[in-house]
Amino acid sequence: MDKRVEDRRTQPQFELRCGGLHVVIQRFPVWLITLVTTATGTGAAWWTSR
């Protein structure tokens, strides 16, 4: 059981493999999540108010 918990901790949250490109994100920074959600909400409000 300990091995499963240990394996889950080492798995990346995001992994992208495209040809020779390999991008791995271990942990998303809080400021990035905040920026993306704010931009999405602002963009949606602007789009619906047109």
N, CA, C and O atoms as a CHARMM CRD file, in Angstrom:
* protein
*
  200
    1    1 MET  N      0.82300  -1.19400   0.00000 PROA 1      0.00000
    2    1 MET  CA     0.00000   0.00000   0.00000 PROA 1      0.00000
    3    1 MET  C      0.87000   1.26300   0.00000 PROA 1      0.00000
    4    1 MET  O      0.51500   2.25500  -0.63700 PROA 1      0.00000
    5    2 ASP  N      1.97400   1.23400   0.69000 PROA 2      0.00000
    6    2 ASP  CA     2.86000   2.38700   0.71800 PROA 2      0.00000
    7    2 ASP  C      3.42300   2.69500  -0.65900 PROA 2      0.00000
    8    2 ASP  O      3.64200   3.85700  -0.99900 PROA 2      0.00000
    9    3 LYS  N      3.65900   1.65000  -1.45600 PROA 3      0.00000
   10    3 LYS  CA     4.22700   1.84400  -2.78600 PROA 3      0.00000
   11    3 LYS  C      3.25500   2.60400  -3.67900 PROA 3      0.00000
   12    3 LYS  O      3.67600   3.46300  -4.45400 PROA 3      0.00000
   13    4 ARG  N      1.95400   2.30000  -3.58500 PROA 4      0.00000
   14    4 ARG  CA     0.95700   3.01600  -4.39600 PROA 4      0.00000
   15    4 ARG  C      0.91400   4.49400  -4.04200 PROA 4      0.00000
   16    4 ARG  O      0.85500   5.34000  -4.93400 PROA 4      0.00000
   17    5 VAL  N      0.94200   4.81500  -2.77300 PROA 5      0.00000
   18    5 VAL  CA     0.92200   6.21200  -2.33600 PROA 5      0.00000
   19    5 VAL  C      2.19100   6.90700  -2.80600 PROA 5      0.00000
   20    5 VAL  O      2.14300   8.05500  -3.24700 PROA 5      0.00000
   21    6 GLU  N      3.32400   6.22100  -2.71600 PROA 6      0.00000
   22    6 GLU  CA     4.58900   6.80100  -3.14500 PROA 6      0.00000
   23    6 GLU  C      4.59500   7.03700  -4.65500 PROA 6      0.00000
   24    6 GLU  O      5.08800   8.06900  -5.11000 PROA 6      0.00000
   25    7 ASP  N      4.05300   6.09600  -5.44200 PROA 7      0.00000
   26    7 ASP  CA     3.98400   6.26000  -6.89100 PROA 7      0.00000
   27    7 ASP  C      3.08500   7.43200  -7.27600 PROA 7      0.00000
   28    7 ASP  O      3.38800   8.15700  -8.22300 PROA 7      0.00000
   29    8 ARG  N      1.99000   7.62300  -6.55700 PROA 8      0.00000
   30    8 ARG  CA     1.06200   8.70600  -6.86300 PROA 8      0.00000
   31    8 ARG  C      1.72500  10.06400  -6.64700 PROA 8      0.00000
   32    8 ARG  O      1.45100  11.00700  -7.39000 PROA 8      0.00000
   33    9 ARG  N      2.57800  10.17500  -5.65700 PROA 9      0.00000
   34    9 ARG  CA     3.24500  11.43900  -5.37300 PROA 9      0.00000
   35    9 ARG  C      4.26300  11.79700  -6.44300 PROA 9      0.00000
   36    9 ARG  O      4.50000  12.97900  -6.69400 PROA 9      0.00000
   37   10 THR  N      4.86800  10.80200  -7.07800 PROA 10     0.00000
   38   10 THR  CA     5.90200  11.08200  -8.06000 PROA 10     0.00000
   39   10 THR  C      5.33900  11.30400  -9.45700 PROA 10     0.00000
   40   10 THR  O      6.07000  11.74900 -10.34200 PROA 10     0.00000
   41   11 GLN  N      4.07300  11.00900  -9.68000 PROA 11     0.00000
   42   11 GLN  CA     3.48600  11.21900 -10.99300 PROA 11     0.00000
   43   11 GLN  C      3.28600  12.70500 -11.24700 PROA 11     0.00000
   44   11 GLN  O      2.83600  13.42500 -10.35600 PROA 11     0.00000
   45   12 PRO  N      3.61300  13.18100 -12.45400 PROA 12     0.00000
   46   12 PRO  CA     3.41900  14.60000 -12.75900 PROA 12     0.00000
   47   12 PRO  C      1.94100  14.92700 -12.91300 PROA 12     0.00000
   48   12 PRO  O      1.13400  14.05700 -13.24200 PROA 12     0.00000
   49   13 GLN  N      1.59600  16.17600 -12.67500 PROA 13     0.00000
   50   13 GLN  CA     0.21700  16.61900 -12.85500 PROA 13     0.00000
   51   13 GLN  C     -0.10400  16.82300 -14.32000 PROA 13     0.00000
   52   13 GLN  O     -1.25600  16.67900 -14.72800 PROA 13     0.00000
   53   14 PHE  N      0.90600  17.15900 -15.12400 PROA 14     0.00000
   54   14 PHE  CA     0.69700  17.38800 -16.55300 PROA 14     0.00000
   55   14 PHE  C      1.91300  16.88800 -17.30100 PROA 14     0.00000
   56   14 PHE  O      3.04700  17.20300 -16.94100 PROA 14     0.00000
   57   15 GLU  N      1.67600  16.10500 -18.34600 PROA 15     0.00000
   58   15 GLU  CA     2.77900  15.60000 -19.15200 PROA 15     0.00000
   59   15 GLU  C      2.36600  15.67100 -20.61400 PROA 15     0.00000
   60   15 GLU  O      1.29900  15.18700 -20.99200 PROA 15     0.00000
   61   16 LEU  N      3.22000  16.27700 -21.43300 PROA 16     0.00000
   62   16 LEU  CA     2.95200  16.44100 -22.85900 PROA 16     0.00000
   63   16 LEU  C      4.13100  15.89200 -23.64300 PROA 16     0.00000
   64   16 LEU  O      5.27100  16.32000 -23.45900 PROA 16     0.00000
   65   17 ARG  N      3.84300  14.94200 -24.51700 PROA 17     0.00000
   66   17 ARG  CA     4.87600  14.38400 -25.39200 PROA 17     0.00000
   67   17 ARG  C      4.41000  14.55400 -26.82300 PROA 17     0.00000
   68   17 ARG  O      3.35800  14.05100 -27.21900 PROA 17     0.00000
   69   18 CYS  N      5.20800  15.27000 -27.58800 PROA 18     0.00000
   70   18 CYS  CA     4.88400  15.53100 -28.98900 PROA 18     0.00000
   71   18 CYS  C      6.17300  15.45900 -29.79200 PROA 18     0.00000
   72   18 CYS  O      6.93900  16.42200 -29.83200 PROA 18     0.00000
   73   19 GLY  N      6.41100  14.33000 -30.42300 PROA 19     0.00000
   74   19 GLY  CA     7.66200  14.15300 -31.15900 PROA 19     0.00000
   75   19 GLY  C      8.84500  14.20800 -30.21300 PROA 19     0.00000
   76   19 GLY  O      8.91700  13.43600 -29.25700 PROA 19     0.00000
   77   20 GLY  N      9.77300  15.11600 -30.47300 PROA 20     0.00000
   78   20 GLY  CA    10.93700  15.27300 -29.61900 PROA 20     0.00000
   79   20 GLY  C     10.70100  16.16200 -28.41600 PROA 20     0.00000
   80   20 GLY  O     11.56700  16.27100 -27.54800 PROA 20     0.00000
   81   21 LEU  N      9.52400  16.81100 -28.35000 PROA 21     0.00000
   82   21 LEU  CA     9.20100  17.71200 -27.24000 PROA 21     0.00000
   83   21 LEU  C      8.59700  16.91900 -26.09000 PROA 21     0.00000
   84   21 LEU  O      7.65700  16.14800 -26.28700 PROA 21     0.00000
   85   22 HSD  N      9.12300  17.10300 -24.91500 PROA 22     0.00000
   86   22 HSD  CA     8.61100  16.42600 -23.72700 PROA 22     0.00000
   87   22 HSD  C      8.53300  17.44900 -22.60300 PROA 22     0.00000
   88   22 HSD  O      9.55900  17.89000 -22.08300 PROA 22     0.00000
   89   23 VAL  N      7.31000  17.82700 -22.22900 PROA 23     0.00000
   90   23 VAL  CA     7.09100  18.82500 -21.18200 PROA 23     0.00000
   91   23 VAL  C      6.42500  18.13900 -19.99700 PROA 23     0.00000
   92   23 VAL  O      5.41100  17.45900 -20.15500 PROA 23     0.00000
   93   24 VAL  N      6.99800  18.31900 -18.80900 PROA 24     0.00000
   94   24 VAL  CA     6.44800  17.72900 -17.59100 PROA 24     0.00000
   95   24 VAL  C      6.30000  18.83000 -16.55800 PROA 24     0.00000
   96   24 VAL  O      7.24800  19.56700 -16.28900 PROA 24     0.00000
   97   25 ILE  N      5.11700  18.94400 -15.98100 PROA 25     0.00000
   98   25 ILE  CA     4.87000  19.90400 -14.90500 PROA 25     0.00000
   99   25 ILE  C      4.54200  19.10400 -13.65200 PROA 25     0.00000
  100   25 ILE  O      3.54300  18.38500 -13.61000 PROA 25     0.00000
  101   26 GLN  N      5.37500  19.22900 -12.64400 PROA 26     0.00000
  102   26 GLN  CA     5.17600  18.49300 -11.39700 PROA 26     0.00000
  103   26 GLN  C      4.06200  19.10500 -10.55100 PROA 26     0.00000
  104   26 GLN  O      3.26700  18.38800  -9.94200 PROA 26     0.00000
  105   27 ARG  N      4.01200  20.44500 -10.52000 PROA 27     0.00000
  106   27 ARG  CA     3.01900  21.12800  -9.69600 PROA 27     0.00000
  107   27 ARG  C      2.71600  22.47000 -10.33200 PROA 27     0.00000
  108   27 ARG  O      3.63000  23.22200 -10.67000 PROA 27     0.00000
  109   28 PHE  N      1.43100  22.77500 -10.49800 PROA 28     0.00000
  110   28 PHE  CA     1.04200  24.05700 -11.07300 PROA 28     0.00000
  111   28 PHE  C      1.15800  25.14700 -10.00500 PROA 28     0.00000
  112   28 PHE  O      0.66100  24.97100  -8.89200 PROA 28     0.00000
  113   29 PRO  N      1.81200  26.27800 -10.32900 PROA 29     0.00000
  114   29 PRO  CA     1.88700  27.36900  -9.35600 PROA 29     0.00000
  115   29 PRO  C      0.51200  28.02000  -9.16200 PROA 29     0.00000
  116   29 PRO  O     -0.27000  28.13800 -10.10500 PROA 29     0.00000
  117   30 VAL  N      0.24200  28.42900  -7.95000 PROA 30     0.00000
  118   30 VAL  CA    -1.05500  29.03200  -7.61900 PROA 30     0.00000
  119   30 VAL  C     -1.28100  30.30300  -8.42800 PROA 30     0.00000
  120   30 VAL  O     -2.40000  30.55300  -8.87600 PROA 30     0.00000
  121   31 TRP  N     -0.23600  31.11200  -8.62400 PROA 31     0.00000
  122   31 TRP  CA    -0.39200  32.36300  -9.36300 PROA 31     0.00000
  123   31 TRP  C     -0.79800  32.08800 -10.81400 PROA 31     0.00000
  124   31 TRP  O     -1.53100  32.88300 -11.40200 PROA 31     0.00000
  125   32 LEU  N     -0.34200  30.99400 -11.39500 PROA 32     0.00000
  126   32 LEU  CA    -0.71400  30.67300 -12.76900 PROA 32     0.00000
  127   32 LEU  C     -2.18200  30.26700 -12.86500 PROA 32     0.00000
  128   32 LEU  O     -2.87800  30.67900 -13.79300 PROA 32     0.00000
  129   33 ILE  N     -2.65100  29.47500 -11.92800 PROA 33     0.00000
  130   33 ILE  CA    -4.06300  29.07100 -11.90300 PROA 33     0.00000
  131   33 ILE  C     -4.94900  30.30000 -11.71400 PROA 33     0.00000
  132   33 ILE  O     -5.98400  30.42200 -12.36900 PROA 33     0.00000
  133   34 THR  N     -4.55200  31.21000 -10.82200 PROA 34     0.00000
  134   34 THR  CA    -5.31000  32.43600 -10.58500 PROA 34     0.00000
  135   34 THR  C     -5.35600  33.30100 -11.83400 PROA 34     0.00000
  136   34 THR  O     -6.41000  33.83400 -12.18000 PROA 34     0.00000
  137   35 LEU  N     -4.23600  33.44700 -12.50700 PROA 35     0.00000
  138   35 LEU  CA    -4.16500  34.24600 -13.72500 PROA 35     0.00000
  139   35 LEU  C     -5.05500  33.67500 -14.82900 PROA 35     0.00000
  140   35 LEU  O     -5.77300  34.41900 -15.49700 PROA 35     0.00000
  141   36 VAL  N     -5.00700  32.36800 -15.01800 PROA 36     0.00000
  142   36 VAL  CA    -5.80600  31.73000 -16.07800 PROA 36     0.00000
  143   36 VAL  C     -7.30400  31.84800 -15.78200 PROA 36     0.00000
  144   36 VAL  O     -8.08100  32.15900 -16.68400 PROA 36     0.00000
  145   37 THR  N     -7.71800  31.60900 -14.54600 PROA 37     0.00000
  146   37 THR  CA    -9.14300  31.70700 -14.22000 PROA 37     0.00000
  147   37 THR  C     -9.64600  33.14200 -14.31100 PROA 37     0.00000
  148   37 THR  O    -10.77400  33.37300 -14.74600 PROA 37     0.00000
  149   38 THR  N     -8.82700  34.10700 -13.90700 PROA 38     0.00000
  150   38 THR  CA    -9.22400  35.50900 -14.01900 PROA 38     0.00000
  151   38 THR  C     -9.35200  35.92000 -15.48100 PROA 38     0.00000
  152   38 THR  O    -10.31700  36.58500 -15.85700 PROA 38     0.00000
  153   39 ALA  N     -8.40100  35.53500 -16.29200 PROA 39     0.00000
  154   39 ALA  CA    -8.44800  35.86900 -17.71400 PROA 39     0.00000
  155   39 ALA  C     -9.64100  35.20300 -18.40100 PROA 39     0.00000
  156   39 ALA  O    -10.28800  35.81100 -19.25300 PROA 39     0.00000
  157   40 THR  N     -9.92800  33.97100 -18.03400 PROA 40     0.00000
  158   40 THR  CA   -11.07500  33.26100 -18.62200 PROA 40     0.00000
  159   40 THR  C    -12.38800  33.94100 -18.24300 PROA 40     0.00000
  160   40 THR  O    -13.26500  34.12900 -19.08600 PROA 40     0.00000
  161   41 GLY  N    -12.51600  34.30600 -16.97300 PROA 41     0.00000
  162   41 GLY  CA   -13.74000  34.97500 -16.52000 PROA 41     0.00000
  163   41 GLY  C    -13.91300  36.34100 -17.16500 PROA 41     0.00000
  164   41 GLY  O    -15.02100  36.70700 -17.55800 PROA 41     0.00000
  165   42 THR  N    -12.83700  37.09000 -17.27400 PROA 42     0.00000
  166   42 THR  CA   -12.89400  38.40100 -17.91000 PROA 42     0.00000
  167   42 THR  C    -13.22500  38.27800 -19.38800 PROA 42     0.00000
  168   42 THR  O    -14.03200  39.04200 -19.91800 PROA 42     0.00000
  169   43 GLY  N    -12.60200  37.31900 -20.04600 PROA 43     0.00000
  170   43 GLY  CA   -12.88400  37.09100 -21.46800 PROA 43     0.00000
  171   43 GLY  C    -14.31600  36.65100 -21.70500 PROA 43     0.00000
  172   43 GLY  O    -14.95000  37.08800 -22.66500 PROA 43     0.00000
  173   44 ALA  N    -14.83100  35.79000 -20.84000 PROA 44     0.00000
  174   44 ALA  CA   -16.22200  35.33200 -20.97900 PROA 44     0.00000
  175   44 ALA  C    -17.19200  36.48800 -20.74700 PROA 44     0.00000
  176   44 ALA  O    -18.18600  36.61500 -21.46200 PROA 44     0.00000
  177   45 ALA  N    -16.91300  37.33000 -19.75400 PROA 45     0.00000
  178   45 ALA  CA   -17.78000  38.48400 -19.48200 PROA 45     0.00000
  179   45 ALA  C    -17.75800  39.45500 -20.66200 PROA 45     0.00000
  180   45 ALA  O    -18.79900  39.98400 -21.05000 PROA 45     0.00000
  181   46 TRP  N    -16.59300  39.68500 -21.22200 PROA 46     0.00000
  182   46 TRP  CA   -16.48400  40.58300 -22.36900 PROA 46     0.00000
  183   46 TRP  C    -17.21100  40.00000 -23.57600 PROA 46     0.00000
  184   46 TRP  O    -17.90800  40.72300 -24.28800 PROA 46     0.00000
  185   47 TRP  N    -17.05500  38.69900 -23.81100 PROA 47     0.00000
  186   47 TRP  CA   -17.66000  38.05300 -24.97400 PROA 47     0.00000
  187   47 TRP  C    -19.19300  38.06600 -24.88400 PROA 47     0.00000
  188   47 TRP  O    -19.86800  38.30100 -25.88600 PROA 47     0.00000
  189   48 THR  N    -19.74200  37.81600 -23.69100 PROA 48     0.00000
  190   48 THR  CA   -21.19400  37.76700 -23.55100 PROA 48     0.00000
  191   48 THR  C    -21.82300  39.15500 -23.51800 PROA 48     0.00000
  192   48 THR  O    -23.02200  39.28800 -23.76200 PROA 48     0.00000
  193   49 SER  N    -21.04600  40.18300 -23.22500 PROA 49     0.00000
  194   49 SER  CA   -21.60700  41.52900 -23.15100 PROA 49     0.00000
  195   49 SER  C    -21.62300  42.20600 -24.53000 PROA 49     0.00000
  196   49 SER  O    -22.15300  43.30900 -24.66500 PROA 49     0.00000
  197   50 ARG  N    -21.06500  41.57600 -25.52300 PROA 50     0.00000
  198   50 ARG  CA   -21.01400  42.18800 -26.86700 PROA 50     0.00000
  199   50 ARG  C    -22.35500  42.23700 -27.51000 PROA 50     0.00000
  200   50 ARG  O    -22.48200  42.72000 -28.63500 PROA 50     0.00000
